[in-house]
Amino acid sequence: MVQLNSNELNTMAVATILIVTLTILWLYKLTLSSSKSSLPPGPRSLPIIGYLPFLTGDFQKQIVDMAYTYSPIFKFHLGSKLYVVINAPELAKVVVRDQDKVFSNRDVTIAGTVVSYGCQDLAFCSYNSNWRNLRKIFVHELLSNKSLEASCSFRADEIRKTIKNVYGNIGKEVNISDISFLTEMNVLTSMVWENTSLKGAKGIHLLKDLQMVSSNITDTIGLPNLSDIFPSLARFDLQGIERKMKKMHDKMDEILTNIIEDRVKYNSKKSQDGDGHEGKKDFLQILLDLMDQNEKVSLSITNLKALLLDTMLAGTETTATLIEWAMAEIIKNHNVMKLVQEELTQVVGANNIVEESHISKLEYLDATIKETHRLHPMVPFLVPRTPSKDCEVGGYTVPKGCCVFLNVYSIHRDPRYWDNPLEFNPERFLTNKYDYKGNNLKFFPFGSGRRICAGIPLAEKMTTLILASLLHSFDWSLPKGIKEPDLSEKMGFTLRKSKPLLAIPSQRLSDASLYN
C-alpha cells in the first residue's frame, strides 16, 4: 500500500476541494444559463441599461415592429425591468384564461400610482378583495341596466346640445376630436354629478378645468419614465413626471372634493327641509348612498374619488378618440358612409332624431365601430399585467414581477387571422359576430378575463349614440384641397391620430326644427 505523507495529503485535499468548487460553479453557471435560455427570445441588451440605447422616439411603435421579428412572444430589458410582449391569440389565452388569476395584477408605473390615489381605483388596484368590491360596485350599481336606463335622459340632452352646436357651424371646419371629447365630458359630468348646485358660470369653469386636467393626465401617464426603469433613481424624478402628475392629481382631487362637498351640503339641506333625493340618481349619489351602508359595502372616500376619476378619464379620452378614428375612416370610405346613412334613414327615419332605442337595430354601424376598434384599438397594449409567480407561456418562462404587454394592435392586424387586415372593411363583422366580451382572442379591444374593461356597456352606448347622431343629422366632407383624411398614428397609452380630423358638416335632414 502506498503511504502518503502529510504534505501530499494536504495537496490532495486542496485539489479535491478545488475540483468540487469548480464543479459546483460550473453546475450553477449551467443552471443559470438554462434558466436564461428558457426566457422568450428578444433583442440583445447591454449590461445594466438593457435595450434602452436602441429605443427610438416612438417606443410603442417600435414594440409593434419588433413583434414581426420575434412573434409570437418576445422579451426585452429596460434597465432592471424585464418586459414580455404577447403577440398571438393562443398565447393571450394562457394569460387571460388559463392562468388569468396569476396575471390579474397590474404593472403600475409611478405616474399611474400617483393619479390613482395609490392604486385605490378599479384600473390599477391589485387583484384582491378591495378590487373585487370596487368592480362589484361599478358593474352592479353604476353600470347596471337599471342605472343606465335611469341616466338615459342625461345622454340624450347633451347629445342634442352637440347637434345644435354643430348645426350652428354648418359650412365651417369642425374639429371632430374636440366635439367628441366635449360631448363625452358633458354626458359623463351629467351622469356623474348632475344634481349639484355647480351650474352656470361656476359649472362651465369647472368643466374647462376638468377637460384640461383629464387631457394632461392621459398624456403624462403614457410617457416612458426612467424612474420606472431604474427604481434606484426614482427619488430624483429626473424627468419630472412624478412632480407633474402630483400637480395634476392635486388639481383633480380639488375638483372632486368640491363636487362631493357641494353634494353633501345639498343633501343636508334637503334633509332638513324634509325632502329626500328621490327620482333619478346620478353616479355620485349612488356612491354616497353606498357609503352610508357601511355594514353592507366597504367604500372609502378615497375609493369614491378614484372611481369617479376612472369614469371621467377612461370614459372621455378613449371614446372621443374612437369616434375620431371612425369618422376619419367613414369619410375616407365613401361607400361605408353611404351604407351607414342608408341604415340610419331606414331605422331612425328622415324626420326623426336618433334615440337609444335605435341602437340595437343599427347593425352596419355596429360593424363599422367594431372594424374601427380592430384597426385602431384605443389602448394598443391594454393595461400592462404582472404575474404573481413564475409561470410558463408558449414554452417560455415568464418571471414573477415582469411587465406583460398584450399586443392587441398586432393581433388585430395579423394576416393569419384577418383577410386583408389593413383594409377597412366593416362587412367582416357582419359575417363573423364578434363581441366585446373577449371570448374570441382574435378581437379583444377591451381586454379579456378578470381585468376586462368594466365600462364596456357605457362605452358601447356612447360611441354608437354620438356617431349615429352626427352621421344622421349631417353630411360630412373634408376642407377644400384635402382629398382624404390623414390616418397616421400617434402611439402612447392610447392610439391617437397624428393630426386632428377637421371636417365640414352640411344639413342632411330637411326639417330644421330637428336641430334645436
C-alpha positions as MATLAB code, in Angstrom:
seq = 'MVQLNSNELNTMAVATILIVTLTILWLYKLTLSSSKSSLPPGPRSLPIIGYLPFLTGDFQKQIVDMAYTYSPIFKFHLGSKLYVVINAPELAKVVVRDQDKVFSNRDVTIAGTVVSYGCQDLAFCSYNSNWRNLRKIFVHELLSNKSLEASCSFRADEIRKTIKNVYGNIGKEVNISDISFLTEMNVLTSMVWENTSLKGAKGIHLLKDLQMVSSNITDTIGLPNLSDIFPSLARFDLQGIERKMKKMHDKMDEILTNIIEDRVKYNSKKSQDGDGHEGKKDFLQILLDLMDQNEKVSLSITNLKALLLDTMLAGTETTATLIEWAMAEIIKNHNVMKLVQEELTQVVGANNIVEESHISKLEYLDATIKETHRLHPMVPFLVPRTPSKDCEVGGYTVPKGCCVFLNVYSIHRDPRYWDNPLEFNPERFLTNKYDYKGNNLKFFPFGSGRRICAGIPLAEKMTTLILASLLHSFDWSLPKGIKEPDLSEKMGFTLRKSKPLLAIPSQRLSDASLYN';
ca = [
       0.000    0.000    0.000;
       1.329    3.416   -0.927;
       1.911    5.649    2.047;
       1.238    9.405    1.618;
       2.909   11.975    3.740;
       1.073   14.893    5.259;
       2.103   17.348    2.509;
       0.738   15.039   -0.174;
      -2.484   14.579    1.765;
      -2.883   18.332    2.071;
      -2.246   18.766   -1.636;
      -4.865   16.154   -2.497;
      -7.348   17.724   -0.109;
      -6.846   21.148   -1.699;
      -7.160   19.665   -5.199;
     -10.336   17.827   -4.211;
     -11.854   20.983   -2.724;
     -10.845   22.924   -5.841;
     -12.394   20.330   -8.163;
     -15.614   20.215   -6.139;
     -15.781   24.025   -6.053;
     -15.219   24.332   -9.786;
     -17.825   21.637  -10.409;
     -20.385   23.458   -8.264;
     -19.632   26.751  -10.045;
     -19.931   25.050  -13.431;
     -23.262   23.465  -12.483;
     -24.535   26.814  -11.159;
     -23.492   28.535  -14.374;
     -25.136   25.774  -16.410;
     -28.353   26.122  -14.390;
     -28.279   29.890  -14.755;
     -27.673   29.586  -18.484;
     -30.514   27.083  -18.797;
     -32.820   29.425  -16.865;
     -31.905   32.325  -19.111;
     -32.382   30.273  -22.246;
     -35.953   29.476  -21.149;
     -36.908   33.133  -21.366;
     -38.592   34.266  -24.589;
     -36.342   35.412  -27.455;
     -35.641   39.072  -27.962;
     -33.051   41.652  -28.967;
     -29.649   41.720  -27.338;
     -29.290   44.072  -24.398;
     -26.377   45.889  -22.829;
     -25.413   45.331  -19.175;
     -27.288   47.482  -16.647;
     -29.104   49.673  -19.206;
     -30.564   46.857  -21.320;
     -32.190   47.812  -24.618;
     -32.544   51.456  -23.631;
     -29.919   52.911  -26.033;
     -31.659   51.306  -29.001;
     -35.089   52.787  -28.375;
     -36.404   55.238  -30.913;
     -38.545   58.249  -30.152;
     -41.660   56.174  -30.818;
     -41.376   53.475  -28.156;
     -44.826   51.936  -28.652;
     -44.493   51.782  -32.443;
     -41.121   50.113  -32.028;
     -42.706   47.365  -29.910;
     -45.225   46.729  -32.686;
     -42.438   46.469  -35.261;
     -40.481   44.076  -33.025;
     -43.497   41.740  -32.975;
     -42.929   40.993  -36.656;
     -39.344   39.932  -35.895;
     -39.828   37.966  -32.665;
     -43.507   36.958  -32.798;
     -45.439   35.315  -31.161;
     -43.707   36.188  -27.875;
     -40.574   38.185  -27.138;
     -38.791   39.966  -24.322;
     -36.572   42.989  -23.842;
     -34.900   44.639  -20.882;
     -35.021   48.311  -19.996;
     -32.662   48.871  -17.107;
     -33.521   46.349  -14.411;
     -37.042   45.826  -15.774;
     -37.997   42.839  -17.933;
     -40.808   43.287  -20.461;
     -42.591   40.407  -22.192;
     -44.831   41.049  -25.210;
     -47.578   38.604  -26.282;
     -48.493   38.781  -29.980;
     -50.769   35.803  -30.656;
     -54.316   34.797  -29.580;
     -53.285   31.322  -28.425;
     -50.682   32.814  -26.064;
     -53.020   35.595  -24.943;
     -55.413   32.791  -23.930;
     -52.822   31.481  -21.472;
     -52.634   34.921  -19.855;
     -56.319   35.893  -19.704;
     -57.902   32.456  -19.223;
     -55.656   29.503  -18.398;
     -53.582   31.497  -15.877;
     -55.852   34.511  -15.516;
     -55.547   34.694  -11.732;
     -51.746   34.655  -11.881;
     -51.777   37.543  -14.371;
     -54.536   39.567  -12.698;
     -52.286   42.185  -11.113;
     -51.339   45.383  -12.915;
     -47.804   46.535  -13.631;
     -48.296   50.082  -12.386;
     -45.982   52.972  -13.196;
     -45.139   55.756  -10.765;
     -47.417   58.134  -12.670;
     -50.245   55.578  -12.535;
     -49.769   55.111   -8.799;
     -49.912   58.852   -8.157;
     -53.028   59.562  -10.210;
     -54.966   56.554   -8.846;
     -54.650   57.544   -5.183;
     -52.016   54.886   -4.618;
     -53.817   52.256   -6.748;
     -57.124   52.653   -4.900;
     -59.106   52.722   -8.143;
     -60.506   49.994  -10.368;
     -57.961   50.249  -13.196;
     -54.708   49.895  -11.210;
     -55.731   48.222   -7.946;
     -54.108   44.840   -7.281;
     -56.310   41.794   -7.625;
     -57.671   41.433   -4.086;
     -60.871   41.789   -2.067;
     -60.770   45.584   -2.393;
     -60.637   45.359   -6.200;
     -63.467   42.789   -6.264;
     -65.575   45.099   -4.107;
     -64.886   48.115   -6.350;
     -65.701   46.188   -9.506;
     -68.927   44.883   -7.980;
     -69.972   48.447   -7.125;
     -69.005   49.757  -10.560;
     -70.692   46.994  -12.561;
     -73.780   46.291  -10.459;
     -74.532   49.753   -9.112;
     -73.217   52.301  -11.613;
     -73.428   50.418  -14.917;
     -76.354   48.096  -14.322;
     -79.126   48.133  -16.911;
     -81.372   49.894  -14.399;
     -78.802   52.614  -13.715;
     -78.020   53.154  -17.399;
     -81.701   53.396  -18.246;
     -82.222   55.921  -15.442;
     -79.448   58.118  -16.869;
     -80.737   57.919  -20.463;
     -82.090   61.483  -20.381;
     -78.668   62.856  -19.399;
     -77.127   61.388  -22.540;
     -79.979   62.486  -24.791;
     -79.905   66.085  -23.538;
     -76.153   66.532  -24.009;
     -76.079   64.962  -27.476;
     -78.909   67.244  -28.592;
     -76.799   70.205  -27.434;
     -73.906   68.931  -29.551;
     -76.087   68.581  -32.654;
     -77.376   72.122  -32.129;
     -73.799   73.376  -31.731;
     -72.618   71.643  -34.929;
     -75.664   72.984  -36.778;
     -74.502   76.472  -35.877;
     -71.195   75.710  -37.624;
     -72.558   74.345  -40.907;
     -70.166   75.076  -43.751;
     -67.264   75.640  -41.341;
     -64.422   73.371  -40.292;
     -65.230   71.349  -37.171;
     -62.617   69.546  -35.059;
     -64.144   66.072  -34.616;
     -61.951   65.211  -31.636;
     -62.919   68.396  -29.799;
     -66.662   67.998  -30.273;
     -66.490   64.298  -29.378;
     -64.454   64.939  -26.239;
     -66.691   67.817  -25.151;
     -69.852   65.783  -25.760;
     -68.499   62.826  -23.827;
     -67.317   65.057  -20.989;
     -70.696   66.793  -20.776;
     -72.537   63.471  -20.810;
     -70.350   61.966  -18.112;
     -70.456   65.002  -15.841;
     -74.245   64.963  -16.178;
     -74.408   61.258  -15.365;
     -71.904   61.503  -12.522;
     -72.948   64.685  -10.711;
     -75.919   66.280  -12.474;
     -77.863   67.073   -9.313;
     -75.498   69.662   -7.824;
     -75.596   73.421   -7.445;
     -72.479   73.719   -9.622;
     -74.305   75.336  -12.507;
     -73.906   78.421  -14.660;
     -70.523   80.157  -14.893;
     -69.133   78.162  -11.975;
     -70.061   74.893  -13.667;
     -68.582   75.984  -17.021;
     -65.304   76.936  -15.317;
     -65.219   73.577  -13.508;
     -65.841   71.726  -16.771;
     -62.981   73.542  -18.526;
     -60.634   72.707  -15.658;
     -61.753   69.092  -15.796;
     -61.133   68.891  -19.530;
     -57.656   70.357  -19.231;
     -56.598   68.156  -16.307;
     -58.054   64.971  -17.849;
     -56.216   65.554  -21.121;
     -52.910   66.291  -19.351;
     -53.197   63.201  -17.145;
     -53.811   60.957  -20.162;
     -50.805   62.445  -21.969;
     -48.496   62.074  -18.962;
     -49.452   58.551  -17.938;
     -48.232   57.205  -21.286;
     -44.757   58.764  -21.098;
     -41.762   56.400  -20.613;
     -40.219   57.207  -17.229;
     -36.638   56.465  -16.200;
     -37.831   56.154  -12.599;
     -39.843   53.064  -13.577;
     -36.891   51.538  -15.422;
     -34.293   52.321  -12.729;
     -36.070   52.252   -9.327;
     -32.901   53.430   -7.585;
     -33.249   56.736   -9.467;
     -36.926   57.201   -8.617;
     -36.239   59.580   -5.721;
     -34.598   62.029   -8.137;
     -37.566   62.107  -10.575;
     -35.140   63.094  -13.348;
     -37.847   63.770  -15.963;
     -40.189   65.482  -13.527;
     -43.036   63.116  -14.449;
     -43.934   62.325  -10.839;
     -43.979   66.012   -9.880;
     -46.103   66.874  -12.909;
     -48.566   64.070  -12.181;
     -48.822   65.037   -8.500;
     -49.680   68.581   -9.523;
     -52.424   67.396  -11.871;
     -53.691   64.850   -9.358;
     -53.965   67.550   -6.700;
     -55.977   69.688   -9.102;
     -58.270   66.787   -9.964;
     -58.659   65.937   -6.282;
     -59.604   69.549   -5.563;
     -62.307   69.403   -8.262;
     -63.706   66.106   -6.980;
     -63.610   67.299   -3.352;
     -65.562   70.449   -4.231;
     -68.175   68.421   -6.093;
     -68.583   65.918   -3.247;
     -68.760   68.627   -0.557;
     -71.322   70.532   -2.601;
     -73.484   67.401   -2.849;
     -73.208   66.626    0.861;
     -74.323   70.174    1.724;
     -77.158   69.931   -0.789;
     -78.328   66.625    0.694;
     -78.125   68.014    4.218;
     -80.267   70.993    3.284;
     -82.804   68.786    1.518;
     -82.939   66.547    4.578;
     -83.516   69.499    6.893;
     -86.303   70.661    4.621;
     -87.885   67.227    4.862;
     -87.040   66.279    1.275;
     -85.053   63.303    0.089;
     -83.234   62.822   -3.211;
     -85.905   60.651   -4.773;
     -86.208   60.101   -8.502;
     -83.278   59.562  -10.866;
     -79.912   59.391   -9.117;
     -76.590   60.286  -10.659;
     -73.471   58.181  -10.037;
     -72.258   60.392   -7.197;
     -75.476   59.982   -5.245;
     -75.420   56.215   -5.739;
     -71.876   56.070   -4.332;
     -72.698   58.347   -1.386;
     -75.706   56.183   -0.564;
     -73.455   53.112   -0.634;
     -71.002   54.783    1.746;
     -73.847   55.166    4.233;
     -74.357   51.401    4.106;
     -71.115   50.590    5.894;
     -72.430   47.257    7.161;
     -73.014   46.084    3.579;
     -70.442   47.856    1.422;
     -66.863   48.829    2.187;
     -66.293   52.079    0.316;
     -63.974   54.857    1.482;
     -63.994   58.465    0.315;
     -60.703   57.715   -1.463;
     -62.280   54.778   -3.307;
     -65.211   57.013   -4.231;
     -62.937   59.668   -5.712;
     -60.870   57.025   -7.509;
     -63.982   55.514   -9.120;
     -65.157   58.943  -10.266;
     -61.671   59.572  -11.651;
     -61.717   56.276  -13.573;
     -65.117   57.128  -15.027;
     -64.017   60.565  -16.228;
     -60.592   59.616  -17.599;
     -61.426   56.299  -19.271;
     -64.814   57.467  -20.466;
     -63.690   60.620  -22.237;
     -60.319   60.043  -23.866;
     -60.853   56.598  -25.377;
     -64.406   57.204  -26.612;
     -63.565   60.558  -28.196;
     -60.500   59.048  -29.873;
     -62.516   56.100  -31.210;
     -65.153   58.448  -32.660;
     -62.469   60.499  -34.411;
     -60.915   57.366  -35.955;
     -64.333   56.091  -37.029;
     -65.274   59.400  -38.645;
     -61.922   59.526  -40.465;
     -62.401   56.021  -41.885;
     -66.053   56.664  -42.788;
     -65.222   59.923  -44.584;
     -62.359   58.213  -46.422;
     -64.508   55.258  -47.452;
     -67.479   56.876  -49.205;
     -69.320   53.585  -49.657;
     -69.195   52.971  -45.898;
     -70.682   56.407  -45.222;
     -73.431   55.725  -47.757;
     -74.345   52.387  -46.151;
     -74.256   53.818  -42.606;
     -76.535   56.712  -43.550;
     -78.923   54.491  -45.510;
     -79.290   52.289  -42.435;
     -79.875   55.349  -40.240;
     -82.584   56.620  -42.575;
     -84.269   53.227  -42.554;
     -84.064   52.664  -38.775;
     -84.379   56.216  -37.416;
     -86.334   57.894  -40.197;
     -85.641   61.027  -42.238;
     -87.868   63.120  -39.965;
     -86.677   61.890  -36.611;
     -83.691   62.125  -34.267;
     -81.563   59.230  -33.027;
     -82.724   57.643  -29.771;
     -81.087   54.944  -27.668;
     -83.901   52.583  -28.667;
     -82.484   52.624  -32.213;
     -79.001   51.424  -31.225;
     -79.674   47.679  -31.227;
     -81.038   47.878  -34.790;
     -78.015   49.649  -36.298;
     -76.131   46.530  -37.373;
     -73.967   48.083  -40.063;
     -72.935   50.993  -37.823;
     -72.096   48.478  -35.094;
     -69.914   46.578  -37.580;
     -68.243   49.847  -38.592;
     -67.425   50.664  -34.972;
     -66.007   47.180  -34.396;
     -63.862   47.498  -37.514;
     -62.541   50.776  -36.115;
     -61.676   49.020  -32.841;
     -59.908   46.300  -34.819;
     -57.790   48.565  -36.979;
     -57.271   51.306  -34.369;
     -57.515   49.749  -30.878;
     -57.756   52.573  -28.356;
     -55.278   51.020  -25.891;
     -52.947   49.102  -28.236;
     -51.243   47.049  -25.496;
     -54.118   47.134  -22.999;
     -53.197   47.928  -19.385;
     -49.952   46.014  -18.595;
     -50.124   42.979  -16.305;
     -47.567   41.398  -13.999;
     -47.528   37.712  -12.935;
     -47.680   36.936   -9.209;
     -45.332   33.961   -9.672;
     -43.039   32.437  -12.289;
     -45.114   30.747  -14.978;
     -44.867   29.327  -18.475;
     -46.337   30.810  -21.654;
     -45.709   29.199  -25.037;
     -42.897   27.046  -23.633;
     -41.034   30.047  -22.208;
     -40.634   31.225  -18.636;
     -42.372   34.479  -17.748;
     -40.825   35.524  -14.420;
     -42.722   36.885  -11.448;
     -42.863   40.690  -11.379;
     -42.071   41.333  -15.058;
     -44.273   43.595  -17.184;
     -46.517   41.797  -19.683;
     -47.993   43.571  -22.711;
     -50.867   42.013  -24.657;
     -50.196   43.373  -28.144;
     -53.778   43.779  -29.340;
     -52.624   46.121  -32.104;
     -50.577   43.393  -33.826;
     -53.121   40.615  -33.215;
     -55.876   42.705  -34.798;
     -53.724   43.197  -37.904;
     -52.305   39.682  -38.207;
     -52.943   38.230  -41.722;
     -53.136   34.746  -40.175;
     -56.451   35.715  -38.595;
     -57.784   38.520  -40.804;
     -58.215   38.711  -44.577;
     -56.634   41.879  -45.983;
     -56.012   43.114  -42.415;
     -55.040   46.682  -43.362;
     -58.266   47.230  -45.305;
     -61.145   48.987  -43.529;
     -63.987   46.555  -44.155;
     -66.985   46.566  -41.751;
     -68.579   43.647  -43.654;
     -66.201   41.247  -41.915;
     -68.129   41.894  -38.672;
     -71.472   41.173  -40.318;
     -70.446   37.634  -41.245;
     -68.463   36.963  -38.028;
     -70.351   38.075  -34.923;
     -67.506   39.140  -32.650;
     -68.438   40.855  -29.398;
     -66.561   42.972  -26.842;
     -66.522   40.313  -24.103;
     -63.097   38.962  -25.010;
     -64.397   35.495  -25.853;
     -62.602   35.404  -29.211;
     -58.999   36.463  -28.681;
     -58.529   37.472  -32.283;
     -60.570   40.545  -31.318;
     -60.492   41.891  -27.759;
     -60.086   45.697  -27.772;
     -61.400   45.968  -24.183;
     -59.303   43.112  -22.836;
     -60.482   39.754  -21.507;
     -60.656   37.757  -18.301;
     -60.952   39.160  -14.800;
     -59.465   42.525  -15.757;
     -61.622   43.176  -18.809;
     -62.760   46.806  -19.005;
     -65.750   47.304  -16.703;
     -67.085   50.250  -18.684;
     -67.999   48.389  -21.902;
     -71.804   48.879  -21.646;
     -71.486   52.660  -21.324;
     -68.706   52.941  -23.929;
     -70.764   50.954  -26.434;
     -73.847   53.134  -25.886;
     -71.975   56.420  -26.054;
     -69.898   55.618  -29.137;
     -72.896   54.412  -31.126;
     -75.188   57.229  -29.982;
     -72.727   60.043  -30.780;
     -71.668   58.596  -34.142;
     -75.232   57.826  -35.163;
     -76.354   61.365  -34.263;
     -73.503   63.042  -36.158;
     -73.965   60.906  -39.264;
     -77.761   61.019  -39.297;
     -78.001   64.782  -38.785;
     -75.188   65.841  -41.137;
     -73.310   65.016  -44.290;
     -69.557   65.409  -43.866;
     -66.812   66.499  -46.237;
     -63.160   67.449  -45.980;
     -61.840   71.019  -46.229;
     -61.094   72.291  -49.715;
     -57.913   70.895  -51.203;
     -57.799   67.802  -48.960;
     -58.631   64.580  -50.797;
     -58.736   62.163  -47.877;
     -58.148   62.146  -44.092;
     -54.667   61.671  -42.698;
     -54.619   58.277  -40.934;
     -51.105   58.430  -39.469;
     -50.910   57.292  -35.845;
     -49.504   58.695  -32.650;
     -48.947   55.886  -30.181;
     -48.956   56.364  -26.439;
     -51.046   54.815  -23.704;
     -53.869   55.405  -26.197;
     -53.720   55.280  -30.009;
     -54.407   58.757  -31.380;
     -54.381   60.343  -34.805;
     -51.211   62.293  -35.512;
     -53.261   65.148  -36.942;
     -56.754   66.136  -35.767;
     -59.616   65.421  -38.140;
     -61.198   68.619  -39.474;
     -64.471   68.085  -41.348;
     -67.227   70.309  -42.713;
     -70.855   69.479  -41.796;
     -73.844   70.193  -44.028;
     -77.525   69.833  -43.198;
     -78.852   66.358  -44.018;
     -82.362   66.451  -42.534;
     -84.960   68.603  -44.279;
     -86.727   69.648  -41.063;
     -84.602   72.384  -39.441;
     -86.515   72.030  -36.160;
     -84.738   68.689  -35.609;
     -81.545   70.626  -34.941;
     -82.931   72.625  -31.998;
];
